[in-house]
């Protein structure tokens, strides 16, 4: 009985059916691009490190960049105008393959329309749902919504993200987080909140899923 229960539980833990992605810095290479737009929107003194620190916490509740209403609207306008120029980290082939084995979602602090425009432009429309800041400013609430709407367990999914705060929000709802050190936050920074794994390429994600 012990062995049967143990191996059944182990097998269930390993069965991942859903992948939840962050957008900026995970699906799209937007760090340098967004930093340039910050400078252009009126925050010329914002260093690379300050822009990284902006994502250590909730970008709405504890912003490191002190937005004004004017600069925030200007930044969003500049970002939306050119975001499609940013290169995807995951290729169309990679996402298409993932979508055949997993149900894919995006939760982000970005605007939903910006993300959907980007996905359409690069022909990467493989996601069941995209939830941005319009839905809620907390990713915790977005997790809860997805779990309830699609009726799956937390141990059936991975959350793929790239910032310290996102790892914390994943931890709050007991989701295993795979952190990428492509751009927004480096490995040493990501390790502070103990993600399940840290990867440096999309191929490493494929290896984790296959294992």
Backbone as CSV, one residue per row, in Angstrom:
resi,resn,N_x,N_y,N_z,CA_x,CA_y,CA_z,C_x,C_y,C_z
1,UNK,0.829,-1.207,0.000,0.000,0.000,0.000,0.867,1.263,0.000
2,UNK,1.925,1.262,0.803,2.807,2.430,0.878,3.424,2.745,-0.474
3,UNK,3.971,1.687,-1.107,4.638,1.902,-2.395,3.658,2.382,-3.443
4,UNK,2.460,1.791,-3.460,1.458,2.178,-4.443,1.065,3.639,-4.286
5,UNK,0.817,4.058,-3.064,0.435,5.447,-2.802,1.566,6.396,-3.168
6,UNK,2.775,6.026,-2.823,3.934,6.870,-3.097,4.113,7.099,-4.585
7,UNK,4.103,6.036,-5.360,4.360,6.183,-6.788,3.193,6.832,-7.516
8,UNK,1.965,6.611,-7.034,0.825,7.299,-7.632,0.948,8.804,-7.413
9,UNK,1.283,9.208,-6.194,1.461,10.623,-5.894,2.589,11.233,-6.702
10,UNK,3.673,10.486,-6.852,4.820,10.983,-7.617,4.434,11.197,-9.070
11,UNK,3.699,10.227,-9.626,3.307,10.324,-11.031,2.407,11.529,-11.255
12,UNK,1.458,11.762,-10.329,0.567,12.897,-10.469,1.337,14.205,-10.417
13,UNK,2.327,14.279,-9.552,3.114,15.496,-9.416,3.864,15.820,-10.703
14,UNK,4.258,14.781,-11.430,5.053,14.999,-12.625,4.209,15.292,-13.865
15,UNK,2.895,15.090,-13.778,2.038,15.274,-14.947,1.686,16.749,-15.131
16,UNK,2.412,17.429,-15.977,2.138,18.829,-16.256,1.319,18.926,-17.548
17,UNK,0.206,19.611,-17.459,-0.675,19.744,-18.616,-0.831,21.193,-19.070
18,UNK,-0.357,22.121,-18.234,-0.585,23.537,-18.497,0.709,24.321,-18.277
19,UNK,0.939,25.292,-19.143,2.090,26.183,-19.023,1.587,27.619,-19.020
20,UNK,1.952,28.365,-17.975,1.557,29.765,-17.853,2.803,30.627,-18.050
21,UNK,2.774,31.485,-19.035,3.929,32.311,-19.385,3.718,33.765,-18.973
22,UNK,4.791,34.386,-18.508,4.869,35.834,-18.472,5.160,36.277,-19.905
23,UNK,5.039,37.568,-20.184,5.270,38.030,-21.559,6.631,38.702,-21.722
24,UNK,6.796,39.893,-21.120,8.044,40.646,-21.295,9.225,39.887,-20.708
25,UNK,10.270,39.724,-21.507,11.472,39.048,-21.033,11.393,37.537,-21.060
26,UNK,10.224,36.988,-21.431,10.051,35.535,-21.502,9.664,35.124,-22.916
27,UNK,8.567,35.668,-23.402,8.150,35.410,-24.780,8.745,36.429,-25.740
28,UNK,8.938,37.638,-25.265,9.448,38.710,-26.123,10.676,39.364,-25.497
29,UNK,11.667,39.637,-26.322,12.917,40.261,-25.882,12.705,41.770,-25.774
30,UNK,12.121,42.203,-24.664,11.690,43.603,-24.549,12.466,44.440,-23.540
31,UNK,13.494,43.882,-22.910,14.144,44.652,-21.844,14.811,45.927,-22.371
32,UNK,15.744,45.799,-23.305,16.419,46.982,-23.843,15.422,47.924,-24.502
33,UNK,14.474,47.343,-25.218,13.443,48.129,-25.897,12.644,48.961,-24.886
34,UNK,12.159,48.325,-23.829,11.337,49.039,-22.849,12.163,50.064,-22.070
35,UNK,13.440,49.749,-21.832,14.302,50.725,-21.148,14.482,51.978,-22.008
36,UNK,14.635,51.792,-23.316,14.746,52.953,-24.219,13.473,53.790,-24.167
37,UNK,12.320,53.114,-24.114,11.048,53.839,-24.097,10.864,54.600,-22.780
38,UNK,11.408,54.058,-21.695,11.381,54.769,-20.417,12.135,56.099,-20.546
39,UNK,13.316,56.035,-21.157,14.126,57.244,-21.331,13.413,58.263,-22.219
40,UNK,12.776,57.759,-23.261,12.086,58.641,-24.207,10.814,59.249,-23.617
41,UNK,10.268,58.600,-22.602,8.992,59.073,-22.036,9.171,60.141,-20.962
42,UNK,10.428,60.524,-20.694,10.666,61.598,-19.738,11.437,61.208,-18.500
43,UNK,11.898,59.937,-18.435,12.666,59.466,-17.280,14.107,59.182,-17.715
44,UNK,14.792,60.214,-18.193,16.118,60.059,-18.796,17.177,59.582,-17.816
45,UNK,16.950,59.757,-16.522,17.942,59.338,-15.535,17.790,57.897,-15.084
46,UNK,16.861,57.150,-15.681,16.617,55.765,-15.257,17.693,54.840,-15.807
47,UNK,18.526,54.294,-14.925,19.605,53.396,-15.343,19.066,51.995,-15.612
48,UNK,19.902,51.172,-16.202,19.535,49.774,-16.439,19.212,49.087,-15.117
49,UNK,20.035,49.314,-14.100,19.797,48.686,-12.794,18.493,49.177,-12.164
50,UNK,18.178,50.441,-12.316,16.923,50.959,-11.786,15.725,50.329,-12.497
51,UNK,15.870,50.078,-13.787,14.780,49.448,-14.532,14.620,47.980,-14.114
52,UNK,15.718,47.323,-13.807,15.633,45.964,-13.260,14.960,45.990,-11.884
53,UNK,15.375,46.945,-11.051,14.820,47.048,-9.695,13.335,47.384,-9.722
54,UNK,12.892,48.031,-10.787,11.474,48.348,-10.951,10.628,47.078,-10.923
55,UNK,11.242,45.944,-11.310,10.528,44.673,-11.389,10.843,43.736,-10.218
56,UNK,11.510,44.270,-9.194,11.731,43.483,-7.976,10.436,43.314,-7.188
57,UNK,9.545,44.291,-7.322,8.261,44.251,-6.638,7.131,44.404,-7.627
58,UNK,5.917,44.611,-7.124,4.772,44.838,-7.990,4.935,46.197,-8.671
59,UNK,4.954,46.207,-10.006,5.259,47.430,-10.748,4.181,48.500,-10.581
60,UNK,3.005,48.106,-10.088,1.930,49.071,-9.860,1.906,49.565,-8.414
61,UNK,2.172,48.655,-7.481,2.076,49.010,-6.062,3.356,49.627,-5.519
62,UNK,4.520,49.139,-5.990,5.802,49.655,-5.492,6.741,49.974,-6.655
63,UNK,6.352,50.900,-7.532,7.178,51.199,-8.713,8.482,51.894,-8.344
64,UNK,9.563,51.460,-8.963,10.848,52.125,-8.769,10.928,53.372,-9.653
65,UNK,10.228,53.328,-10.775,10.116,54.499,-11.650,8.919,55.322,-11.166
66,UNK,9.155,56.568,-10.857,8.102,57.429,-10.318,7.326,58.082,-11.472
67,UNK,6.337,57.348,-11.946,5.553,57.823,-13.082,4.744,59.070,-12.733
68,UNK,4.557,59.891,-13.736,3.481,60.874,-13.703,2.414,60.354,-14.645
69,UNK,1.236,60.899,-14.582,0.174,60.473,-15.485,0.605,60.671,-16.936
70,UNK,1.286,61.777,-17.192,1.734,62.095,-18.547,2.816,61.120,-19.019
71,UNK,3.816,60.858,-18.158,4.915,59.982,-18.586,4.450,58.539,-18.743
72,UNK,3.524,58.100,-17.889,2.988,56.739,-17.997,2.237,56.551,-19.312
73,UNK,1.398,57.505,-19.660,0.649,57.414,-20.909,1.572,57.500,-22.118
74,UNK,2.612,58.339,-22.002,3.566,58.476,-23.108,4.352,57.180,-23.294
75,UNK,4.779,56.574,-22.177,5.500,55.299,-22.247,4.637,54.224,-22.914
76,UNK,3.391,54.110,-22.499,2.499,53.096,-23.077,2.316,53.326,-24.582
77,UNK,2.201,54.585,-24.975,2.038,54.908,-26.392,3.267,54.500,-27.188
78,UNK,4.461,54.824,-26.670,5.709,54.479,-27.353,5.906,52.966,-27.409
79,UNK,5.600,52.302,-26.305,5.748,50.847,-26.231,4.833,50.168,-27.243
80,UNK,3.570,50.514,-27.227,2.587,49.876,-28.094,2.912,50.100,-29.560
81,UNK,3.433,51.255,-29.864,3.726,51.615,-31.249,4.776,50.699,-31.877
82,UNK,5.782,50.297,-31.093,6.927,49.578,-31.674,7.199,48.195,-31.086
83,UNK,6.361,47.700,-30.191,6.673,46.439,-29.510,6.830,45.266,-30.479
84,UNK,6.149,45.319,-31.601,6.227,44.213,-32.561,7.612,44.077,-33.196
85,UNK,8.462,45.092,-33.013,9.830,45.015,-33.535,10.710,44.112,-32.671
86,UNK,10.274,43.806,-31.467,11.055,42.974,-30.550,11.034,41.509,-30.995
87,UNK,12.173,40.865,-30.860,12.320,39.485,-31.313,11.715,38.518,-30.290
88,UNK,10.976,37.515,-30.750,10.459,36.493,-29.821,11.590,35.588,-29.336
89,UNK,11.547,35.197,-28.069,12.499,34.215,-27.554,12.127,32.806,-28.009
90,UNK,10.819,32.523,-28.025,10.346,31.223,-28.478,9.924,31.330,-29.934
91,UNK,10.364,30.391,-30.737,10.007,30.403,-32.148,8.572,29.913,-32.342
92,UNK,8.033,30.176,-33.513,6.696,29.690,-33.872,6.647,28.160,-33.776
93,UNK,7.704,27.508,-34.235,7.761,26.043,-34.185,7.747,25.534,-32.753
94,UNK,8.507,26.184,-31.873,8.567,25.762,-30.472,7.212,25.905,-29.781
95,UNK,6.551,27.054,-29.988,5.264,27.275,-29.332,4.172,26.378,-29.915
96,UNK,4.230,26.160,-31.201,3.251,25.260,-31.820,3.383,23.848,-31.252
97,UNK,4.620,23.408,-31.087,4.864,22.082,-30.512,4.372,22.018,-29.066
98,UNK,4.667,23.046,-28.279,4.208,23.076,-26.890,2.684,23.047,-26.807
99,UNK,2.029,23.761,-27.718,0.567,23.841,-27.692,-0.093,22.507,-28.021
100,UNK,0.641,21.605,-28.635,0.101,20.284,-28.945,0.067,19.384,-27.708
101,UNK,0.940,19.665,-26.753,1.036,18.839,-25.545,0.519,19.523,-24.286
102,UNK,0.410,20.858,-24.321,0.007,21.615,-23.137,-0.982,22.701,-23.534
103,UNK,-1.817,23.103,-22.579,-2.639,24.294,-22.760,-1.814,25.475,-22.274
104,UNK,-1.686,26.506,-23.107,-0.806,27.634,-22.833,-1.601,28.880,-22.445
105,UNK,-1.078,29.620,-21.473,-1.684,30.871,-21.030,-0.604,31.943,-20.912
106,UNK,-1.032,33.194,-20.910,-0.135,34.315,-20.595,-0.770,35.127,-19.476
107,UNK,-0.005,35.383,-18.403,-0.404,36.387,-17.417,0.725,37.401,-17.331
108,UNK,0.370,38.668,-17.367,1.380,39.709,-17.509,0.911,41.001,-16.847
109,UNK,1.876,41.872,-16.575,1.557,43.222,-16.112,1.452,44.175,-17.291
110,UNK,1.596,43.642,-18.468,1.479,44.422,-19.697,0.009,44.550,-20.095
111,UNK,-0.236,45.375,-21.090,-1.596,45.558,-21.597,-1.968,44.395,-22.513
112,UNK,-3.147,43.860,-22.347,-3.579,42.708,-23.123,-3.529,42.982,-24.625
113,UNK,-3.961,44.167,-25.021,-3.988,44.501,-26.446,-2.581,44.534,-27.034
114,UNK,-1.602,45.007,-26.261,-0.208,45.024,-26.720,0.294,43.610,-26.967
115,UNK,-0.027,42.709,-26.026,0.411,41.320,-26.145,-0.256,40.648,-27.331
116,UNK,-1.558,40.842,-27.462,-2.289,40.212,-28.564,-1.817,40.731,-29.921
117,UNK,-1.495,42.010,-29.986,-0.949,42.586,-31.215,0.382,41.927,-31.562
118,UNK,1.211,41.747,-30.550,2.525,41.122,-30.751,2.369,39.677,-31.233
119,UNK,1.511,38.919,-30.577,1.308,37.516,-30.946,0.791,37.391,-32.372
120,UNK,-0.133,38.262,-32.736,-0.684,38.244,-34.094,0.387,38.580,-35.120
121,UNK,1.181,39.603,-34.833,2.224,40.040,-35.763,3.243,38.932,-36.035
122,UNK,3.603,38.184,-34.980,4.621,37.136,-35.117,4.015,35.738,-35.326
123,UNK,2.704,35.691,-35.517,1.988,34.436,-35.756,2.252,33.424,-34.634
124,UNK,2.049,33.887,-33.400,2.281,33.060,-32.213,0.997,32.905,-31.390
125,UNK,-0.116,32.795,-32.055,-1.415,32.756,-31.378,-1.776,31.329,-30.947
126,UNK,-1.043,30.848,-29.956,-1.241,29.485,-29.461,-1.725,29.460,-28.009
127,UNK,-2.229,30.587,-27.523,-2.553,30.711,-26.103,-4.057,30.713,-25.878
128,UNK,-4.479,29.929,-24.883,-5.905,29.821,-24.578,-6.470,31.133,-24.063
129,UNK,-5.648,31.876,-23.317,-6.117,33.140,-22.763,-4.927,34.026,-22.406
130,UNK,-5.116,35.329,-22.594,-4.114,36.330,-22.226,-4.723,37.249,-21.176
131,UNK,-4.085,37.331,-20.007,-4.562,38.196,-18.933,-3.505,39.254,-18.636
132,UNK,-3.869,40.502,-18.835,-2.951,41.607,-18.593,-3.379,42.445,-17.406
133,UNK,-2.855,43.673,-17.342,-3.121,44.509,-16.180,-4.571,44.981,-16.128
134,UNK,-5.281,44.951,-17.275,-6.687,45.348,-17.260,-7.525,44.389,-16.413
135,UNK,-7.158,43.096,-16.441,-7.919,42.103,-15.687,-7.693,42.293,-14.187
136,UNK,-6.429,42.392,-13.797,-6.085,42.647,-12.385,-4.605,42.993,-12.326
137,UNK,-4.225,43.829,-11.379,-2.824,44.215,-11.245,-2.006,43.202,-10.458
138,UNK,-2.663,42.194,-9.904,-1.971,41.137,-9.159,-1.993,39.839,-9.953
139,UNK,-0.832,39.228,-10.126,-0.783,37.937,-10.806,-1.410,36.844,-9.947
140,UNK,-1.399,37.021,-8.633,-2.042,36.049,-7.742,-3.508,35.893,-8.119
141,UNK,-4.183,36.994,-8.359,-5.592,36.945,-8.734,-5.774,36.321,-10.115
142,UNK,-4.831,36.542,-10.983,-4.916,35.929,-12.322,-4.733,34.421,-12.245
143,UNK,-3.801,33.983,-11.395,-3.642,32.545,-11.165,-4.955,31.938,-10.679
144,UNK,-5.543,32.551,-9.664,-6.766,32.025,-9.069,-7.876,31.912,-10.119
145,UNK,-7.966,32.912,-10.973,-8.985,32.913,-12.022,-8.777,31.752,-12.986
146,UNK,-7.537,31.541,-13.414,-7.252,30.464,-14.365,-7.519,29.105,-13.741
147,UNK,-7.079,28.919,-12.495,-7.295,27.633,-11.830,-8.796,27.314,-11.735
148,UNK,-9.585,28.328,-11.405,-11.022,28.101,-11.245,-11.715,27.908,-12.596
149,UNK,-11.403,28.745,-13.565,-12.082,28.680,-14.857,-11.770,27.388,-15.600
150,UNK,-10.489,26.975,-15.573,-10.082,25.813,-16.358,-10.004,24.542,-15.512
151,UNK,-10.291,24.684,-14.222,-10.462,23.537,-13.332,-9.273,22.576,-13.366
152,UNK,-8.086,23.099,-13.040,-6.931,22.205,-12.912,-6.155,22.509,-11.639
153,UNK,-5.389,21.525,-11.215,-4.622,21.643,-9.978,-3.343,22.448,-10.204
154,UNK,-2.849,23.040,-9.141,-1.631,23.851,-9.225,-0.409,23.014,-9.585
155,UNK,-0.420,21.739,-9.177,0.729,20.896,-9.493,0.668,20.338,-10.907
156,UNK,-0.320,20.775,-11.687,-0.407,20.360,-13.087,0.176,21.408,-14.027
157,UNK,0.769,22.464,-13.475,1.277,23.522,-14.350,2.639,24.028,-13.885
158,UNK,3.325,24.661,-14.822,4.521,25.448,-14.530,4.215,26.906,-14.879
159,UNK,4.816,27.809,-14.138,4.777,29.234,-14.461,6.168,29.623,-14.934
160,UNK,6.272,30.158,-16.154,7.568,30.545,-16.720,7.668,32.064,-16.702
161,UNK,8.640,32.586,-15.956,8.750,34.029,-15.787,10.206,34.447,-15.669
162,UNK,10.423,35.744,-15.424,11.800,36.248,-15.462,12.109,37.284,-14.394
163,UNK,11.188,37.501,-13.434,11.446,38.523,-12.424,11.216,37.998,-11.018
164,UNK,11.867,38.637,-10.081,11.823,38.248,-8.681,10.396,38.288,-8.127
165,UNK,9.676,39.355,-8.419,8.326,39.498,-7.873,7.389,38.417,-8.407
166,UNK,7.541,38.064,-9.677,6.693,37.016,-10.247,6.922,35.676,-9.556
167,UNK,8.169,35.395,-9.212,8.473,34.149,-8.493,7.751,34.146,-7.149
168,UNK,7.786,35.281,-6.449,7.099,35.387,-5.163,5.597,35.155,-5.320
169,UNK,4.992,35.753,-6.340,3.557,35.577,-6.551,3.225,34.126,-6.899
170,UNK,4.116,33.481,-7.660,3.936,32.058,-7.927,4.020,31.244,-6.646
171,UNK,4.969,31.599,-5.768,5.113,30.902,-4.484,3.868,31.061,-3.611
172,UNK,3.260,32.219,-3.661,2.069,32.482,-2.837,0.949,31.496,-3.157
173,UNK,0.812,31.150,-4.445,-0.263,30.225,-4.838,0.261,28.806,-5.045
174,UNK,1.496,28.546,-4.620,2.084,27.209,-4.670,2.212,26.660,-6.087
175,UNK,2.657,27.525,-6.998,2.925,27.100,-8.374,4.422,26.951,-8.555
176,UNK,4.848,25.868,-9.173,6.272,25.688,-9.459,6.671,26.644,-10.586
177,UNK,7.675,27.462,-10.305,8.103,28.487,-11.244,9.423,28.113,-11.903
178,UNK,9.449,28.219,-13.209,10.694,28.096,-13.964,11.091,29.507,-14.370
179,UNK,12.204,29.975,-13.842,12.658,31.338,-14.111,13.676,31.340,-15.248
180,UNK,13.571,32.329,-16.108,14.522,32.484,-17.209,15.416,33.678,-16.928
181,UNK,16.699,33.532,-17.192,17.621,34.647,-16.965,18.042,35.297,-18.284
182,UNK,17.119,35.291,-19.260,17.397,35.884,-20.564,17.732,37.368,-20.454
183,UNK,16.882,38.132,-19.680,17.054,39.569,-19.693,16.723,40.288,-18.397
184,UNK,15.460,40.361,-17.999,15.071,41.309,-16.950,15.852,41.107,-15.661
185,UNK,15.937,39.869,-15.151,16.680,39.610,-13.925,17.679,38.484,-14.136
186,UNK,18.866,38.680,-13.587,19.940,37.703,-13.724,19.762,36.570,-12.711
187,UNK,20.524,35.502,-12.900,20.366,34.275,-12.118,20.480,34.522,-10.608
188,UNK,21.499,35.274,-10.189,21.705,35.501,-8.754,20.500,36.199,-8.132
189,UNK,19.903,37.100,-8.854,18.736,37.822,-8.353,17.533,36.887,-8.258
190,UNK,17.351,36.066,-9.276,16.213,35.150,-9.329,16.270,34.103,-8.213
191,UNK,17.465,33.728,-7.803,17.629,32.682,-6.798,17.104,33.088,-5.420
192,UNK,16.913,34.380,-5.194,16.495,34.865,-3.876,15.164,34.278,-3.426
193,UNK,14.251,33.981,-4.392,12.940,33.440,-4.032,12.799,31.974,-4.407
194,UNK,13.922,31.311,-4.665,13.958,29.850,-4.844,12.973,29.305,-5.874
195,UNK,13.121,29.681,-7.145,12.269,29.069,-8.166,12.580,27.581,-8.320
196,UNK,11.684,26.851,-8.911,11.872,25.414,-9.127,13.128,25.165,-9.970
197,UNK,13.265,25.894,-11.037,14.464,25.816,-11.890,14.761,27.204,-12.453
198,UNK,16.008,27.414,-12.859,16.397,28.606,-13.617,17.018,28.136,-14.917
199,UNK,16.562,28.685,-16.023,17.069,28.272,-17.331,17.616,29.477,-18.093
200,UNK,18.474,29.162,-19.070,19.097,30.217,-19.865,18.777,30.115,-21.346
201,UNK,17.921,29.153,-21.711,17.524,29.004,-23.103,16.191,28.290,-23.193
202,UNK,15.518,28.453,-24.315,14.239,27.767,-24.521,14.439,26.258,-24.614
203,UNK,15.594,25.832,-25.065,15.872,24.397,-25.157,15.912,23.753,-23.783
204,UNK,16.363,24.511,-22.777,16.393,23.972,-21.418,14.982,23.730,-20.887
205,UNK,14.024,24.557,-21.278,12.646,24.311,-20.889,12.168,23.000,-21.497
206,UNK,12.472,22.777,-22.743,12.094,21.534,-23.411,12.679,20.324,-22.691
207,UNK,13.912,20.450,-22.222,14.543,19.354,-21.497,13.846,19.072,-20.178
208,UNK,13.443,20.127,-19.463,12.733,19.953,-18.194,11.398,19.263,-18.415
209,UNK,10.678,19.689,-19.447,9.368,19.102,-19.731,9.482,17.637,-20.128
210,UNK,10.517,17.306,-20.869,10.703,15.921,-21.292,11.143,15.024,-20.135
211,UNK,11.814,15.621,-19.154,12.318,14.825,-18.026,11.211,14.478,-17.050
